[in-house]
Amino acid sequence: MKRQAVEQNMECCYCLTQMIFWMPMKHKPTPPNMATRDHVIPKARNGNNQPPNILVCCQSCNVERSDLPADLFALLKIWQRNGKEEL
C-alpha cells in the first residue's frame, strides 16, 4: 500500500488531500487524512484483495464512500471540489 500511495504523490485518489501513514494507538483518534486501502469493487459486492482492485485513499473518503461504486463516488468528489452542493 505504501508504494501505491507514493505513486499517487501521497494524495487521496478521491479528494486529493495529502495523506499520512499512522499507526493506530489506543485512546487516540484516527486522523481523517490517514492513508487506507480501498477496494474499487467493494468486498461487500464480492470484490477481492488483488492489486488491480486496490486504491489508496484517506480515512474520511473511505468511510464516506462505504460500498458505493468507486467511479460514482469519484464523480461526487469532483462535483464537491468544483464548489457544487451535494446531490
C-alpha positions as CSV (number, residue, x, y, z in Angstrom):
1,M,0.0,0.0,0.0
2,K,2.8,2.4,0.8
3,R,4.3,2.1,-2.7
4,Q,1.0,2.8,-4.3
5,A,0.5,5.9,-2.1
6,V,3.9,7.2,-3.1
7,E,3.0,6.7,-6.7
8,Q,-0.1,8.8,-6.0
9,N,2.1,11.5,-4.5
10,M,0.6,10.7,-1.1
11,E,-2.7,12.2,-2.3
12,C,-6.1,10.6,-1.8
13,C,-7.5,9.3,-5.0
14,Y,-10.9,10.9,-4.4
15,C,-10.4,14.3,-2.6
16,L,-6.7,14.9,-3.3
17,T,-5.8,15.7,0.3
18,Q,-2.3,14.9,1.5
19,M,-2.3,11.6,3.3
20,I,-0.2,10.4,6.2
21,F,0.7,6.9,7.4
22,W,-0.4,6.5,11.0
23,M,-0.1,3.6,13.4
24,P,-3.4,3.4,15.3
25,M,-2.9,3.9,19.1
26,K,-5.2,3.2,21.9
27,H,-7.2,6.2,23.2
28,K,-6.0,8.4,20.2
29,P,-8.4,9.4,17.5
30,T,-7.6,8.3,14.0
31,P,-6.7,11.3,11.8
32,P,-9.1,11.9,8.8
33,N,-6.2,12.0,6.4
34,M,-4.7,8.6,7.3
35,A,-3.9,6.5,4.3
36,T,-6.2,3.5,4.0
37,R,-6.7,0.7,1.5
38,D,-9.9,1.0,-0.6
39,H,-11.4,-1.6,-2.9
40,V,-12.6,-0.5,-6.4
41,I,-15.2,-3.2,-6.3
42,P,-16.1,-3.3,-2.6
43,K,-15.7,-6.5,-0.7
44,A,-19.4,-6.2,0.2
45,R,-20.1,-6.6,-3.5
46,N,-17.7,-9.6,-3.9
47,G,-14.6,-7.6,-4.6
48,N,-11.2,-9.2,-3.9
49,N,-7.8,-8.1,-2.5
50,Q,-5.9,-8.3,-5.7
51,P,-3.7,-5.3,-6.6
52,P,-5.9,-4.1,-9.6
53,N,-8.8,-3.8,-7.2
54,I,-7.0,-1.7,-4.6
55,L,-6.7,2.1,-4.3
56,V,-5.2,4.2,-1.6
57,C,-7.5,6.9,-0.2
58,C,-7.8,8.9,3.1
59,Q,-9.8,7.6,6.0
60,S,-12.6,10.1,5.7
61,C,-13.2,9.2,2.0
62,N,-13.1,5.5,2.7
63,V,-15.7,5.8,5.4
64,E,-17.8,8.2,3.4
65,R,-17.7,6.0,0.3
66,S,-19.0,2.9,2.1
67,D,-20.0,0.5,-0.6
68,L,-20.8,3.0,-3.4
69,P,-19.1,2.2,-6.8
70,A,-15.7,3.8,-7.0
71,D,-16.5,5.7,-10.2
72,L,-19.7,7.2,-8.8
73,F,-18.0,8.3,-5.6
74,A,-15.2,9.8,-7.6
75,L,-17.6,11.9,-9.7
76,L,-19.3,13.0,-6.5
77,K,-16.0,14.2,-5.1
78,I,-15.2,16.1,-8.3
79,W,-18.6,17.7,-8.1
80,Q,-17.9,18.8,-4.5
81,R,-14.3,20.0,-5.3
82,N,-15.8,22.3,-8.0
83,G,-17.9,24.1,-5.4
84,K,-21.2,22.3,-6.1
85,E,-23.5,21.3,-3.3
86,E,-24.2,17.6,-2.5
87,L,-26.7,15.8,-4.8
